[in-house]
């Protein structure tokens, strides 16, 4: 009986460890089967209004035309949702470099002394009409051998690395903007 109990405990603990394993080795954040970059940051002393102003300014500064990017904004709720496009540099065959367009959604929620930023619903497409399109979820499935992608496994890994780097850079940009001093006129 004791052996059976130990065996069951080992199975349970190894299953829990496997569930937390980063199967791609790239630290791509997956939530409910979707790639979602999310950060909640405490900024003590910053009001909801100041954080909202900084978030709106970030959209203006980061994207060429924030009017086309911002889809909805609610100052009372402290929420801004945008759909934009960011460049992702892909290192292709024989040293070629191609800039893919990453169409994505970004949401910033502001509260007293903290904010949350989410980047989700990404679609990567090749330049010039987007003959090749894929999602991060398809790329991960290709790496795992469980799905189809227009990229082979090595290409999928390189694209995910490039996309991940761009998303982390974007999150760092939001962080800098949200921490900035708010000018009052």
N, C-alpha and C positions, 0 to 999 in steps of 0.2 A: 504494500500500500504506500509505504514511504517513497519507494522508487517511482511509482506512478505520479505521486504528487510533485516530486522534484522534476520529473519529465514534463509535466504540464506547466509548471512554473517556467522552465527553460523555454518551452515553446511560446508561451505568452510574452516573456521578456524579449526573445529574439524577434517576434513579430512586431512588437512595439518599436524596437530599434530599427527594423527594416522600414517601417512606415515613415520614419523621420529621415531616412537616408536621402541625400541629394543624388538621384539616380543619373543625372547628366554630368555632375561634377562642376557645374557652372554657376551654382547659386541663383538660378532663375526662380523667382517667387511664383509659385502656383497655388491658387486658391480655388477650390471646387472645380478643378480641371482647367481653369483659365489662368493665363499669365496676368498677374496684377501686381504692379509695383505700388507699395503703400508705405507711407511713413507718417507717424504721429509724433509731433515735436512740441515739447513744452517750452514756452518762452515767457517766463515769469515777468510780470510788469507790463506786458504788451496787451493793450485792449483789443477787443474783438474788432472795433472800428479801424484801428491802426493795422491790424493783420489783414483785414479785408482790403484796405487801400493798397497795402504792399502786394497782396495777391493780384489785384487788378493791374497794378503797375508792372508786375512780373509778366503777365500775359502781353501787355503792350510792348515791353522791351524784348521779350524772347521770340515773339512771332512777328513776321513782317506786317501783317494786318490783323490786329486783335479784333476788329469788328467782324471779320469773317470767321475768326476762331471761337470767340465767346458765343456759346449757344444759349446759355441762360445764366442769369445772375440774380441773386436775392440778397440784398444788403441786410435785411432784417434777420434772415437765417444765417448770413455770413457764408454763402455758398456761391461759387462760380464754377461752371462746367463749360469746357471748351473742347472743340475737335480741331486738331491741328495736324501738321505734317512736319516731321523732322528728318534730316538726312542721316542715313546709316551707311558708312563706308564699308563695302564688302571687298575683301581681298580674294579675287578670283584666280582662275588658272593662269599659269605662267607669269605671275606677278602683276596681272591686271588689277585695277581698282575700279569698282563701279559704285556709284552712289545710289542706293535704294531709297525710296520714299517710304517712311514709316507713318502711315495715317493712324492716329490714335486719339483717345479721349483722355482728358485730364480734368480732374475735379479737385478743387481746394475748398475745404470746409474750415471756417474760422470760429473760434470760441474765445472767451476771455483767457488769455495766457497760454493758448495752444492752438495748433492747426493740424489738419490732416490733408495730405496730398495723395491722390490715387492716379495711376496711369494704367489704362486698360483698353481693351478692344483694339489691339494693334493689327494692322494689315500692312505687310511689306510688299512693295511692288517695284519692279525694275523701271528705270527711266524710259522716257520716250513711248508713252502709251501703255506701260505696265503689262507687257506680254507675259511676264512671270510674276505671279502673286502668291503669297503664302502667309501663314500666321505663325507666331511663335509656338502655338500649340501643335501645329503640323510639323514644325522643325523638331520639336521635342519628341513627337511620336516617331519621326524618322530615325532619330538617334536611338530610341528605345526598340526599334524594329517592330513597332505596332501600328504604323500608319504610313500614308503616302505623303510625299513632298516633291516639288520640282527639283529639289537639291538632293545630292547624294549625302551620305552620313558625314563625310568630312566637310563638305560645303555647309551643311546644316549647322554643324558645330561652329564653324567660322562665322556664319551669319548670326547665330545666337550670341557669340562672344562680342561681336561688333554692336549688336542691338543692346545687349546688356550694358556695355560700356556707355553707350549714348543715353540710356535710361538713367544710369547712376549719375552721369554728368548733369542731366536735366534735374534730377532730385537735388543735387548739390546746388544748382542754380536757384531753385525754389528756396532752399534753405538760406542762402545768402540774401535773397531778396526779402524774405520774411523777417530776417533779423535786422534789416536796415532800419535806420532812423526814419521816421515818418515826418515829412515836412508839412507844417501847417502854415497856410498863408493868411 
